[in-house]
Structures are given as C-alpha cells and as structure tokens.
Amino acid sequence: MGLFGFGRKHRQHAKDGEDAVATESHDQQAGAADPGTKADVIDEPSFPETPSADYEHRGDQYGPWDVGDDEAPADDEYLDLGAYMLPFMQNIELRVKANRATQQVMGCTISYGSSSLEIEAFAAPKTMGLWDDVRADLLSSNPAASEHPGTFGMEVRLPVSVKGANVITRIAAVDGPRWMLRAIFSGPAAQSRGEEATALDHFFSDIIVVRGDEPLAPRDLLPMHAPVSPAERRAGSTGVDASDDADAPSMPQQPKGPFDSDQQTEVKTTLARGPMFSEVR
C-alpha cells in the first residue's frame, strides 16, 4: 500500500553496523516511494493478527506505545500533538479537533480512503486500566452496542447517527501506564478486516503516548497542542528555522494539521470527563 514513510526503527533493535545500514536503506526506500503505488505496509506485525479478547504484550511487542517503553519506535519523524505522537503514513488526511470558543485541542481524526480513525487520550488510574469500565458504560448506556474480540482485545460495535444516516463504528482502546488511548473506526475500517482496517490498525498501534507528570483525574483528556512537525521539533531544539532544515526527509503528503479554530465540537459523552464521540459541524 505504500503507506508508511519510514520503517519500524526501534530504539535498541540495531544489533550491529550491518543491521543499522539495512534499516537506514529501508527507510530511505520507503520514504521515496510513490504514494500512489502498492507495497508492503511494514516489515513486522504491529499487533496480533488473530482477533482476541485480550490484548497482551503492549509495550514490549505491540503498541500503542508509551514514550517510556524501551521497545517504542524511534520518534524522530513523528508528528507531535502533545498527548500523543503520530507516525507518518502516506495518503492520509489529518483533522485536528478543537473547541472553537477556547481553541483547546481535544483530539484528532485520521482519514484514509473511505475510512476514518478518531483518536483521543485519557488519564487513567495508576493501579488499573480504564477500558473495561468505559466499555461497560458504553454497553449499558447504548442498547445497540455489542462487544466482540478484535485487533486490540475486546472492542465495541456501535451504530451512530451522522447527518441523519446510521453508521457502524468500531471502538477500541488500549490501556497504558496511567493512560488510555481510544480509537473510533468508521467506514470500511469498522469491519476489522480489509485494506483500510489493516492500515488504520497499524497506524493506531504505532502511536506513542506522552502522558506527562501532570496530575489528572481518571477520564480527563490528556493535554494537547497544535501539531508540531519533525522539522519544527528539530528547529526548536537547535534554535534553527524549520524552513532551513536541510536534513528533513522528503515525506510526500506528510500531515501538517492545521489547527482549525473554526471547528465546533458537539460532545456526546458516556465518560465522566472528556468526549466519547464528537461530530464536527
């Protein structure tokens, strides 16, 4: 599918010089790929290939990753939104959700083909996960909701009304250290199979969550900010203008945001804090 602009470069996976050279060569070839061509998505699986009721080995074999995980991918070319960092994937569109009145960033939506992936990150208790409770709330408050084993453990299927039409959504979430990252898949990706579902599952599993040390109540949204590109991050650390970053890789269709202050978010929630679903009008 020619999706990813770089390979899965884990921080400690290069065993010797040859491995490092091979990884660099793979990255260069993937970054130069024509976004319209078909190719393998990645070299190694980002999640278990068989649906399961449990999502095991998060943080050592599979993501979404915590920024402190030893096996987390290198984040050099990730897009920074504060609460989480997004990998580059060709042929996607990124829409940042913001409150028009406060201009507070609340999450983002990735569009790929006819599918979309809505991403939000929440604070969670130190000693236990949040998804089991949130999933139970969804099922009890929505008679049409049902749960099924899926890519990321137990997931919820829920029809929602969008502009007068009923749309099936697939809701998944993964618990990490003091956070929960939730995904709402719609379109063909809501079916847990097919090209678009696989692509967006890979994308979600490669996200890196940055929880931070700020004390937050469980179910609070993690603080976010407008997107910061890899070049802007490098420029910020060196004091160089991002436009002069000659080492920035050429990555076609890299998502840049923008932060859209005209978006108005209507919240429909089953959480004590933070949105469960949102419609941008």
Secondary structure as GFF3:
##gff-version 3
##sequence-region A 1 281
A	DSSP	alpha_helix	17	31	.	.	.	ID=ss1
A	DSSP	beta_strand	65	66	.	.	.	ID=ss2
A	DSSP	beta_strand	79	80	.	.	.	ID=ss3
A	DSSP	beta_strand	84	86	.	.	.	ID=ss4
A	DSSP	beta_strand	92	98	.	.	.	ID=ss5
A	DSSP	beta_strand	105	112	.	.	.	ID=ss6
A	DSSP	beta_strand	115	123	.	.	.	ID=ss7
A	DSSP	alpha_helix	131	141	.	.	.	ID=ss8
A	DSSP	beta_strand	146	150	.	.	.	ID=ss9
A	DSSP	beta_strand	153	162	.	.	.	ID=ss10
A	DSSP	beta_strand	165	176	.	.	.	ID=ss11
A	DSSP	beta_strand	179	186	.	.	.	ID=ss12
A	DSSP	three_ten_helix	187	191	.	.	.	ID=ss13
A	DSSP	alpha_helix	195	205	.	.	.	ID=ss14
A	DSSP	beta_strand	208	209	.	.	.	ID=ss15
A	DSSP	alpha_helix	230	238	.	.	.	ID=ss16
A	DSSP	three_ten_helix	242	244	.	.	.	ID=ss17
A	DSSP	beta_strand	265	268	.	.	.	ID=ss18
A	DSSP	beta_strand	277	280	.	.	.	ID=ss19
###
